[in-house]
Amino acid sequence: MYQFFVAPEAINTDLKRVFITGQDVNHIKNVLRMKNGEEINVSNGTDGKEYRCAILEMTDDTVTCELRFIKEDGNELPSRIVLFQGLPKADKFELIIQKCVELGVAEIVPVSMKRCVMKVDEKKESKKVERWQAIAEAAAKQSKRGIIPTVTGVLTYGEALKKAQELDIILLPYEMADADSMGKTREIIQNIKPGQSVGIFIGPEGGFDDSEVEKANAAGAVTITLGKRILRTETAGLTVMSWLMYFLDGRDYK
Amino acid sequence: MYQFFVAPEAINTDLKRVFITGQDVNHIKNVLRMKNGEEINVSNGTDGKEYRCAILEMTDDTVTCELRFIKEDGNELPSRIVLFQGLPKADKFELIIQKCVELGVAEIVPVSMKRCVMKVDEKKESKKVERWQAIAEAAAKQSKRGIIPTVTGVLTYGEALKKAQELDIILLPYEMADADSMGKTREIIQNIKPGQSVGIFIGPEGGFDDSEVEKANAAGAVTITLGKRILRTETAGLTVMSWLMYFLDGRDYK
């Protein structure tokens, strides 16, 4: 079933009506060639619910739908997961956004770290964020997410740590010397409860600077391993996302 | 520490000598500018062991090393994992090879499936396989694998199923109607024991044809879900690889 995002005020639960406007109107009428009566999923992009609708009528600028039922849990994970990604090269970051949105991330925060090769010019930052957000929205539609994950502007390491401290758990994948580091990692991951919010810190191509790991630990981050092989920066975040999704998907947090 | 692959016969355990030849000689001498006495890791590409060496002397065509010790388990997973990937578009398949090699796959088999958009011209196939194998080798070096995973030529669906039946477990991610499909998936994944070989079947961009799922089930494949969101074909395989790596890494299979 096709999925569309609308603003929260475009869903009127009292009248059981949903109004789709903008570019999606042309898409529904002329690209998908949908007919009255066909069912679609609508999300308001923020509450994670799935609003199941049927098309009632189509004008040049509005598709009016009848709201049939609301699926409360939708397709969202029961935990809010925020990826703090050391800013990598442009094409890698776009891949990270797309893949982590598919896997259920709630927010992606590009972070300026010591070993980042990429710097975002302040003048160009808003253009970049706009592009990143568009990639997140496209991936959210394609993967049938109930929210459109946010991509923020670039934060300094200090700002990122401060933001992360609002979350319940902060994970930081880093090479551990310990022989049973994967065993310890499994303990940490499997202790995360549905509903707990999680931050994931990933270093850029050159990895974390030691001082950054120390600061993160001081801020409460827990060090984990991603196995014995060396993962590229763009593989690291989605590996942790896959693990969290595996344990959290479909679990109740009440 | 840098890692190099050599042919098995270039490692002489009796004499405690390892001989590096070919392009790596120039790389060691002139790009990395290594000196005598520096330590490197050598793998023979097949037994998964890590041969720790120190450089003894360098000539124009050979780097001779002293073999110091052999790490038996190296960086390999205790299970042989084979990815059977419905042939996707070229850039996606290259991404899949790179990422799955990082995550520990042993072999990647491109499979021609009903909904594949891509067809590989028979005349061009050997060139393609050569390119795919080079991507696997580069990723194996970068991620410090103990073997170079093989990328095979394109198999028909029937050939792929026959090959998969030599493995202990065949996983097939597919949309399941069941409300607790993730719970069942967790049971299946967590029942896999270190040492058991695993095949993963991933559909192409258009997904599996129903008849293909039936044939796989008849051949013993177990259906799993990848969560409530819709993953792209290139995300599906690496998600399953991440899960298997999580449970298998560092585990003993004796």
Interface residues (C-beta under 8 A of the other chain):
Chain A: G74 N75 L95 Q98 K99 E102 L103 G104 Q142 S143 K144 R145 A179 D180 S181 M182 G183 R186 I189 G227 K228 R229 I230 L231 R232 T235 L238 T239 S242 W243 M245 Y246 F247 D249 G250
Chain B: G74 N75 L95 Q98 K99 E102 L103 G104 Q142 S143 K144 R145 A179 D180 S181 M182 G183 R186 I189 G227 K228 R229 I230 L231 R232 T235 L238 T239 S242 W243 M245 Y246 F247 D249 G250
